[in-house]
């Protein structure tokens, strides 16, 4: 997986620093006093490796700390009295990454071993060798490198904490807004819908007790009231539960068709193709398309029949609702709120919607919704 442009920039920066430190160490080594045989070549190799190892300081700070420390000891033993600059960079990187205990232990060991390495080179007596070894890794510079790494680590930690706090604040505000919307919907709609549902239930009950035939329109009002109450309750629960409440989808389309029949509409449902799982957004959108289409048929079309077709294709789900209402071919439908809502839902999912009169009369709603089945 690609690390992206910021990762590339960091890698280039690390290599630039590593190359610069390696070059500085080599120049210092060439200008200093050192023996002129095989240890000379080994010393230059250790200087280069110690500097170039810094390119991996972000990915493996402890390993780089060990490599730069061993290289510093090695070129001191080979007679190169060069400051352990690469090790200081490694100390900074290791402390920044949070490896403080390992860094302290490694640095104490370095302070003890470097004078011995300088003595082994045979270039200085004990006092001078000790003084030069201590000059290669002064305690003050070591502490400064560690302090710089710790300071940056704390700054990054505080920045991460601030980012988490901002995210938590945003989530809390979103939760508060959802609860506010839920309360508003509850206060403004629940009472009215409950009255409609109760009045319809009472009217049906009274008619049946009197032995009268219950009008189909009254039964439809009762069912619509029940459905509206269920939908509103589900919406309020979804708002309160952060969209974790299951919503109606393809499994409930048959209920919509059956409910349409109670209004006197000859409605039928046809399902074609091999059924497969679809994204939740597509699942809900199909339900809303069928619901809105059948509602429009009942309200405006004066239709006798309606057909709902759902076709499962490999990468597309096609839903179509046809009726034999009064819409005439060639007329331009006036887009209402329901039709606009359907079009917005389908477009948001990258699909296509056609809603227009049919050539043989009536109206059709045809939607094609892409289904991404890539594992």
C-alpha positions in Angstrom: 0.0 0.0 0.0 1.3 3.4 -0.9 2.4 5.6 2.0 1.3 8.7 0.2 3.0 12.0 -0.5 3.7 12.9 3.2 5.5 9.6 3.7 7.6 10.1 0.6 8.7 13.6 1.7 9.6 12.1 5.2 11.7 9.4 3.5 13.5 11.9 1.3 14.2 14.1 4.3 15.6 11.1 6.3 17.9 10.1 3.5 19.1 13.7 3.0 19.9 14.0 6.7 21.7 10.6 6.7 23.7 11.5 3.6 24.7 14.8 5.2 25.8 13.3 8.5 27.7 10.6 6.6 29.5 13.1 4.5 30.3 15.3 7.6 31.8 12.3 9.4 33.9 11.2 6.4 35.2 14.7 5.9 36.1 14.9 9.6 37.7 11.5 9.4 39.8 12.3 6.3 41.1 15.5 8.0 42.0 13.9 11.3 44.8 11.7 12.4 44.5 8.0 11.7 46.7 5.0 10.7 47.2 4.3 7.0 46.4 0.7 6.3 43.4 -1.7 6.5 42.0 -0.1 9.6 41.9 3.1 7.6 39.4 1.5 5.1 37.4 -0.1 7.9 37.2 3.2 9.8 35.9 5.1 6.7 33.3 2.3 6.1 32.1 2.6 9.8 31.8 6.4 9.4 29.7 6.0 6.3 27.5 3.2 7.7 27.0 5.1 11.0 25.7 8.2 9.1 23.6 6.3 6.5 21.9 4.2 9.1 20.0 7.3 10.2 17.8 6.9 7.1 15.9 4.2 9.1 15.6 6.1 12.3 11.8 6.6 12.0 11.1 2.9 11.2 13.6 1.2 13.6 14.9 3.8 16.1 16.3 1.1 18.5 18.2 -0.7 15.8 19.6 2.5 14.4 20.7 3.4 18.0 22.6 0.2 18.2 24.2 0.5 14.8 25.3 4.0 15.2 26.7 3.2 18.7 28.7 0.2 17.4 30.0 2.2 14.5 31.1 5.0 16.8 33.0 2.5 19.0 34.4 0.8 15.9 35.9 3.9 14.3 37.2 5.1 17.6 39.0 1.7 18.0 40.3 2.1 14.4 41.9 5.4 15.4 39.4 7.9 14.0 38.9 10.5 16.7 35.5 11.7 15.2 32.6 13.0 17.3 29.7 10.5 17.5 27.3 12.8 15.7 25.2 10.0 14.2 24.7 8.5 17.6 23.4 11.8 18.9 20.8 11.8 16.1 19.9 8.3 17.0 19.4 9.2 20.6 17.0 12.0 19.6 15.0 9.6 17.3 14.8 6.8 19.9 13.7 9.1 22.7 11.1 10.8 20.4 9.8 7.3 19.7 9.4 6.6 23.4 12.3 4.3 24.0 13.8 6.2 26.9 15.0 3.4 29.1 16.8 1.7 26.2 18.4 4.9 25.2 19.7 5.7 28.7 21.1 2.2 29.1 22.8 2.4 25.7 24.2 5.8 26.4 25.7 4.8 29.7 27.3 1.8 28.0 28.7 4.2 25.3 30.2 6.5 27.9 32.0 3.6 29.4 33.2 1.8 26.2 34.3 4.8 24.1 37.4 5.6 26.3 38.4 2.0 26.1 38.0 2.0 22.3 40.2 5.1 22.1 42.8 3.5 24.3 42.8 0.3 22.1 43.6 2.4 19.0 47.0 3.1 20.5 47.0 6.7 19.3 46.8 8.4 22.7 48.0 7.8 26.3 45.4 6.9 28.9 44.7 10.5 30.0 44.6 12.0 26.5 42.6 9.1 25.1 40.0 9.5 27.9 39.8 13.2 27.3 39.3 12.9 23.6 36.8 10.0 24.0 34.8 12.2 26.3 35.0 15.0 23.8 33.5 12.7 21.1 30.4 12.3 23.2 30.1 15.0 25.7 27.5 14.4 28.4 25.9 17.7 27.8 25.3 17.0 24.1 23.9 13.6 24.9 21.4 15.1 27.4 20.5 17.8 24.9 19.7 15.3 22.2 17.6 13.2 24.6 15.8 16.3 25.9 15.0 17.5 22.3 13.5 14.1 21.5 11.5 14.0 24.7 10.2 17.5 24.1 9.0 16.7 20.6 7.5 13.5 21.7 5.4 15.3 24.4 4.4 18.0 21.8 3.2 15.3 19.4 1.3 13.5 22.3 -0.4 16.8 23.2 -1.3 17.4 19.6 -2.8 13.9 19.3 -4.7 14.4 22.5 -6.0 17.8 21.2 -7.1 16.1 17.9 -9.0 13.4 19.9 -10.6 16.0 22.0 -11.8 17.9 18.9 -13.2 14.7 17.4 -15.0 13.8 20.7 -16.4 17.3 20.9 -17.7 17.0 17.3 -19.3 13.7 18.0 -20.9 15.0 21.1 -22.3 18.0 19.3 -23.6 15.7 16.5 -25.3 13.5 19.2 -26.9 16.5 20.8 -28.2 17.7 17.4 -29.6 14.3 16.7 -31.4 14.3 20.0 -32.7 17.8 19.3 -34.1 16.7 15.9 -35.6 13.6 17.5 -37.4 15.7 20.1 -38.6 18.2 17.5 -40.0 15.4 15.3 -41.6 13.7 18.3 -43.3 16.9 19.5 -44.5 18.0 16.0 -45.5 14.8 14.4 -46.1 12.0 16.9 -49.3 13.6 18.3 -50.9 14.2 15.0 -50.1 10.8 13.5 -51.4 9.2 16.7 -54.7 11.0 16.4 -55.0 10.0 12.8 -54.3 6.3 13.6 -56.6 6.2 16.6 -59.5 7.9 14.7 -59.1 5.4 11.9 -59.0 2.5 14.3 -62.1 3.7 16.1 -64.0 4.3 12.8 -63.2 0.8 11.6 -64.1 -0.7 14.9 -67.5 1.1 15.1 -68.3 0.2 11.5 -67.7 -3.4 12.1 -69.7 -3.4 15.3 -72.6 -1.9 13.4 -72.3 -4.6 10.8 -71.5 -2.0 8.1 -69.0 -2.6 5.3 -65.8 -0.8 6.1 -64.8 1.4 3.2 -61.5 0.5 1.5 -60.3 4.1 1.9 -60.8 3.9 5.6 -58.8 0.7 5.8 -56.1 2.3 3.8 -56.0 5.3 6.1 -55.7 3.0 9.1 -52.8 1.0 7.5 -51.1 4.3 6.4 -51.4 5.6 10.0 -49.9 2.4 11.4 -47.0 2.5 8.8 -46.4 6.2 9.5 -46.2 5.6 13.2 -43.7 2.7 12.6 -41.6 4.8 10.3 -41.5 7.7 12.7 -40.6 5.5 15.6 -37.8 3.9 13.6 -36.6 7.3 12.5 -36.5 8.6 16.1 -34.7 5.5 17.3 -32.2 5.8 14.5 -31.5 9.4 15.5 -31.2 8.5 19.1 -29.1 5.4 18.5 -26.5 6.9 16.1 -27.9 5.1 13.0 -27.6 1.6 14.6 -31.3 0.7 14.4 -32.1 -1.6 11.4 -34.1 0.1 8.7 -36.6 -1.2 6.2 -35.2 -2.5 3.0 -35.6 -5.1 0.3 -37.0 -7.7 2.7 -40.0 -5.4 3.4 -40.9 -4.5 -0.3 -43.5 -7.4 -0.3 -45.3 -5.7 2.6 -45.5 -2.5 0.6 -47.1 -4.3 -2.3 -49.5 -6.2 0.0 -50.5 -2.9 1.6 -51.1 -1.4 -1.8 -53.6 -4.2 -2.6 -55.7 -3.1 0.5 -56.4 0.1 -1.3 -58.0 -1.8 -4.2 -54.9 -1.6 -6.5 -54.0 -4.8 -8.3 -50.4 -4.8 -7.4 -47.9 -7.5 -8.0 -44.2 -8.1 -7.2 -41.7 -9.8 -9.5 -38.1 -10.6 -8.4 -35.6 -11.7 -11.1 -32.0 -12.8 -11.0 -29.8 -14.4 -8.4 -30.3 -12.6 -5.1 -27.2 -11.4 -3.4 -26.2 -9.0 -0.6 -26.3 -5.3 -1.5 -25.0 -2.3 0.4 -27.3 -1.0 3.2 -27.7 2.3 1.4 -29.0 0.5 -1.8 -31.2 -1.7 0.3 -32.9 1.3 1.9 -33.1 3.2 -1.3 -35.0 0.5 -3.1 -37.5 0.4 -0.3 -38.0 4.1 -0.5 -38.4 4.1 -4.3 -41.1 1.4 -4.2 -42.8 3.1 -1.2 -42.9 6.5 -2.9 -43.9 5.1 -6.3 -46.8 3.1 -4.9 -47.9 6.1 -2.8 -48.0 8.3 -5.9 -50.0 5.7 -7.7 -52.6 5.6 -5.0 -52.7 9.4 -4.7 -52.5 10.7 -8.3 -52.5 8.0 -10.9 -56.1 6.7 -10.8 -54.6 3.4 -11.8 -56.1 -0.1 -11.6 -52.9 -2.1 -11.7 -49.3 -1.6 -10.7 -46.3 -3.9 -11.0 -43.0 -3.8 -9.0 -40.0 -5.5 -10.5 -36.6 -6.1 -8.8 -33.9 -7.5 -11.0 -30.6 -8.7 -9.4 -27.8 -8.3 -11.8 -24.1 -9.0 -11.2 -23.1 -5.3 -10.6 -26.5 -3.5 -10.7 -29.8 -3.7 -8.9 -32.7 -2.6 -11.1 -36.0 -1.6 -9.6 -39.0 -0.7 -11.8 -42.6 0.3 -10.8 -45.2 0.6 -13.6 -48.8 1.5 -13.4 -51.7 1.9 -15.9 -52.9 5.3 -14.7 -53.9 8.4 -16.5 -50.4 9.7 -17.4 -50.2 10.3 -21.1 -47.1 9.6 -23.2 -45.2 12.8 -24.2 -46.3 14.8 -21.2 -43.7 16.2 -18.8 -44.3 15.2 -15.2 -44.2 17.9 -12.6 -41.4 16.8 -10.1 -42.8 16.8 -6.6 -41.0 16.3 -3.4 -41.2 12.6 -3.5 -39.8 12.3 -7.1 -37.0 14.8 -6.2 -36.2 12.8 -3.1 -35.9 9.6 -5.1 -33.7 11.2 -7.7 -31.4 12.6 -5.0 -31.1 9.2 -3.3 -30.3 7.4 -6.6 -27.8 10.0 -7.8 -26.0 10.0 -4.4 -25.3 6.3 -4.9 -24.0 6.8 -8.5 -27.2 5.4 -10.1 -29.7 6.5 -12.7 -33.4 7.2 -12.4 -36.0 7.6 -15.1 -39.5 8.7 -14.1 -41.8 9.4 -17.0 -45.1 8.4 -18.7 -45.1 5.1 -20.6 -45.8 5.0 -24.4 -48.7 2.5 -23.7 -50.2 4.7 -21.0 -49.5 5.1 -17.3 -46.3 5.9 -15.5 -43.0 4.2 -14.9 -40.2 4.7 -12.4 -37.0 2.9 -13.4 -33.9 3.0 -11.2 -30.5 1.4 -11.7 -28.3 1.2 -8.6 -24.7 0.1 -8.8 -23.7 -2.7 -6.5 -20.0 -2.9 -5.6 -19.3 -6.5 -4.9 -15.5 -6.3 -5.0 -14.2 -8.3 -2.0 
